[in-house]
Amino acid sequence: MQAAKPPASPRKNMGYSTELEAPLDYSFYGMTSVNEVQENDARLGVKGNPILPKKSSPSAKQKLSKSKCFKLNNNCLPQVSELKVVAEQLFEDCDNIAWIDLSFNELTKVDDILLHFPNLQILYLHGNQFTDMGEIEKLAKISSLKKLSLHGNPIENDKGYKYMVMAMLPQLDTLDFSRITKADRRTAATLQGMNKNNRKGKRKVKKED
């Protein structure tokens, strides 16, 4: 009688591997342009990042990363308009990128290029210079987005900031590393309704004047 085979690992069934999980990490390089990625090596993680050969080995054949995570945090990036072009040169399929870390940069606007990552689920934007909530509202077009971080930006000081973001981005499950509860969603919906009524009232007063 043959011994029963152990059940297959869920990770194997989902197509997971340590290679897929290893982020492509270009953090802490002081870059002022995404194009500078080409001048630096991806940082090694705990298990090492076996994806890209060292640029110092000119004879090494360039391989494209299978990673789903692109880390550009702790740099000096004022904008990321070249993000997709650079990603296409590094990733086997940049449309599979699910996590982009742009925290601790100098961003003031949500570049439209972020809307061109169809499977983006996690976006870190904390520690930047966002002052306009209208920029954050652009992210409503990323239906796959589940986790967003924005703390450490000037907009965090806006009254009701947390609930404003929740109302604008109902697809989120997590904001600033905290799970969004049903109570949070009810409060966000209430505040959104009050804001709409206030705007209608102001328009009515203007017409009467």
N, C-alpha and C positions, 0 to 999 in steps of 0.2 A: 504493500500500500504506500503510495507516494505521500510524502509529508506535505501538508498544506502550505502554500506560499504565503508569506506575509503580505498584508495589504499594501498597495502602492502608495507612495508618499503623495499627499495632496499637492505638494509643490511640484512634483514631477508631472502630475495630471494637468496642472495649470501651466506647464511649460516654464516653470521657474528654474533658475540656476544661479549660482553665486555670480557668474559673469553678467547675467542680466541685471542683477541687483546692484552691482558696483557702479556708483555714480561717476560721471565724467566731471572731475572736480578741478575747476580753475579759480578757486577762492584764494584770497590773500596775496594777490599778485600786484595790487595797486594799479590795475589797468584802467585807462580812461576811455577805451574803445573796445567793443567786443572783438574787433578785428585783431587785437593784440593776442588773442587766444593762440593764434598761429605761431607766435614767438615763444610760447611757454609749453611746458610738459604738463599733462594731467597729473594731479597729485595722487600719490598712492594712498589707498584706504587701509583699514585694519588688516584686510586679507590681501591687500595689494590690488592694483588695477591692471589686469593682464591684457587690456584691450588694445591700447595704442603703443607702438614702439617708440623708443626715445628719439627725439628729433636729432640728437647728437650722433645717431647712427645713420648716415645718409644712405647706406646700402640696404637698410631694413625696408621691407615692403610695407607701405602704409596700409593698415587695416582700419576698417570702420567699426565703431563701437556699437554693440548691441544693447547698451545701457538704455534705461528709460528715464534717467535723471541727469539734468544738466545744472551744475552748481557754478555760479558766478558771484557768489556772495563775498562781502568784505573786499570790494574793489572801489573804484572811484568813477563808476559809469554814470554819465549824465543822461544817456539815452541808449536804447538797444535796438535801433531800427535794422541793424545788420544781423540780428539774432538768427533768423531762419537761414540766411545764406551761409553763415558760419556753421550752423548745426548740420546743414546738408553735407558739409565737407568732413564732418567728424562722426556722424551717426549713420548706421546702416539704413535706418528708416526714421527720419526725424519726426514723422507723423505719429510715431509710437511713443514719443516723449510724454511722460505722465507727470513729471515733477520738475519744476524750474525754480531755482533758488536765486533770487536777485536781492536778497536782504543786505542791508548795510552798504548801500551805494549812494548815488546823488540824484536819483530819479525824481522828477516832478510830474511826469505825465505817463499814462498807460499807453505805450506805443501800440498802434494797430497790429503790429506784427505778432503780438501775443495772441491775437484772435485767430491766427493761422496754425495753431497747434491743436488739431481736432480731438486729441485724446488727453489733453491737459487736465489733471485732476487736483494737483497740489501746486500752489503758487505762493512763494514767500516774498513779500514786499516790505517787511518790517524794517525799521531803521533807515528810511529814505526821507524825501522832502516833499511828500504829497500834501498840498494845501487845498485842493479843489475836489470836492466829493463827486463832481461831474466826471472826473477822470476815472474814478473807481466804478462808476455806473457802466462804463464801457465793457466791464468784465461780465455783464449780464448776457453778452452774446456767446460766452463760453459755457455751453450747456453742460459740459462734462466736469466743470470745476466743482470740487467738493470741499477743499481745504484752502483757506486763505489767511495770511497773516499781514496785518497792517499796523500793529502797535509800534510806537516809536516814531510815527509820522506826525506832523503838525495837526492833521485832521483828527487825530485822537482826542484833541482838546475841544472839538465841536460838541455842543450839547446833544446828547442822544446818539453820538457817533456809532456806537455798537448796533443800535436798533435801526439806524438809517441804512447801514451796510446790509443788514439782514433783509430789510424790506426791498432794497435794490437788487439783491442777489439771492433770490429764494432757493436757488439750486444748492447753496452751501450747506454742509453738515457741520463744519467746524470753522470758527473764526478766532483768530489769535490764540490758537492751541486749546480752545475751550469748545466743548460740544454744544451745539445749539439745541436748546430744549423746546418743547411745545409751548411752554410758558414764554420763552423768549420770542417765539414766532407770533404769539398772540399780542404781546406788547408792541412788537415791531409793526404789526398790522394796524393796531389802534393808533399809534403815533403817525403812521403813514396816512390814515384816514383824517386825523386831526390836521395834518399839514395840508392836505388837499382842500379841506374846508376853509382853512385860513387863506390859502391862495385864491380860492373862489370869492371869499369875502373881500379881499383886497381889490380884485378885478372889478367887483360890483361897485365898490366905493369910487374907483377911478372913473367908471362910466357915468355915475351920477354927478361927479364933479364936472 
